[in-house]
Amino acid sequence: MSERIAVCPGSFDPITNGHIDIIRRGLGVFDKVVVAVGHNALKQDLFTTEEKVEMIKECVAPSNGRISVDVFEGLLVDYVKKIGACAILRGLRVVSDFEWEMQLSLMNRKLYGEVDTYFLMTDFRNLFVSSTIIKATVSAGGSVRGLVPDPVLYKLKEKFPFMNTD
């Protein structure tokens, strides 16, 4: 029986506790989860790809090798094929997330019919959390403690020294 690998893609700018929740819960379904950092041309990044990978590795380190972090460019389905994954793992917060994610899932199925997308509902504590909201809050001096892992909090403090860390 072959190893069941899921790819959890995103821009992760920055990774949040909501992302971590989805990644860890994915291990209940899959043998391995690959966190795949991609570039979203529709967004302006705060962190470099290298910084994102470093933060993610720090946040998922005690995973006994079942979580890995990688970078991809181009089509997600090409990356999924390349590493031999059977699934794409995505988190959902609200109905509008589902509408967008369903469209992406259908396009991915059209491009590569052998991949399935698995959706996990985020934990209720993370329903309102997104990387965009995190960046907006810290840029205005607010605290995001408890919404992002500590390694991310420290990196955000480097970018926004005036940020409240209470």
N, C-alpha and C positions, 0 to 999 in steps of 0.2 A: 504494500500500500504506500503510495507516494505522499510526501509531506504536503499538507494543505497550507498554501501561502496566500495571505491577503495583503494587498497594497493599500495603505491609508495615505492618500495624496493630499497635498495642500501647500499653501504658501507659508503657513506657520510664521506669520510676521506680527507678533510673536506667537509661540505655542502657548495655549492656555490650559487651565485645569479641565476644561471641557474636552479639549483634544486628548489630553492624557487619559481621561475617563474612557473615551471611545477606544483608544488604542489598547488599554489594559483589558477592557471587556471583550475586545476582539479576540484576545487569547483564549477566551472560553469557547470559541467556535473554531478557531484556526490554530494550527501548530506553530505558525510564525506570522508576525505582522511586520511588514517593511514600511517604515514611515518614509514616504517619498516626497522630498522637498522640490517643488517646482516653482517656476516664475509665472506669476499672473500678470500679463501685460496690461490688464485693466486697473491694476493697483500700483501705487508707488511704495516701494519697500522702505522700511525704517532700518532693518538689519540686512547685512550682507548674507549671502547663501552660507558662507563659512560660519558666521555667527549663529545663524539659525541651526545648522547641523550641530554645532558645539552645544548650544542650549538644549536641544532635544536629547542629545546623548547624555548630558548631565541629568536630565529629568527622568529618563527611562533606564538608567544604568543597571539597577538591580532586577533585570528581567531574565536572568539565566540564559542569555543568548537567544531568547525567543522573539525579541524585538531588535530590529536593526534599522539603521538610518542611512538613506542614500539620497542622491540628487538625480533628477531626470530632466531632460529637455524634450520638447516636441510633444507628440501625442502620448497620452497616458497609456492607451491600449498597446502601443508599441513597446513601452517599458514593461507592462504586465506580461506580454508575450516573452520578451527578452529574459526575464528572470523566472519564468515558469509559474507565475502565480495563477490561481484559479478564481480570484475574487478581488473586487474593489470594496473597501470598507469606508463608509461615510457616516457622519453624524448628522442628526436632524434636531433642530430646536423648535421651529415653528412651521406652520403650514407653508409659508412662502419658501422656506428652505426646501420642502418636499417638491414643490412645483419645479424649481430650478434643477434640483438633483435628479428628478425623474427625467427631465429632458436630456441631461448629460448622460444618464444611465442608458437611455434609449439610443443615443448617438454612439456610445461606446459599444453597445450590443450590435449595432449596424456595422461598425468598423471591425469588430472582432467578436463574433457570435459565441465564442467559447468562454467568455468572461461574464460573471454575474456580479451585480452590485448588491451589497448587504448594507442596509440602513439600520443604525442603532439610534434610538432616542437618547438624547443627552439626559443626564441626571437633572432633576428639577432645580438644583442649586446653580446650574450653569445655563439655564434657559436664556438668560439675557446677555450672556458673555460672548463676545466676538473679539477677534484681534483688532478690528476697527474701533470698537468701543473702548478697548484697553488703551490703544494709542491716543484716542481723543481725551480720555480721562487723565492720563499722565501728562499729556501736553498742556493741560489746563491746571496742573498741579495737584490733581486728586490722587487718592490712594487706591491701588488695585490689589492690595494684600489680600490673600485668600482666593483670588481669582486666577492667579498665575503661580506656577511653581517658584520657589525661592531663587533658583539660578536665573530665571527670567526677570524677577523683581530686581536683582542686582544689576543686570544688564540694562534694564530700563532706567535705573537710577544713574548709571553712567551717561546715558543719553539725555536724561532730564534731571540734572542735579537738584532742582527745586521741587521735585516730586515729593509728595507726602507719602511716607512709608508706614504710617500708623495703621 
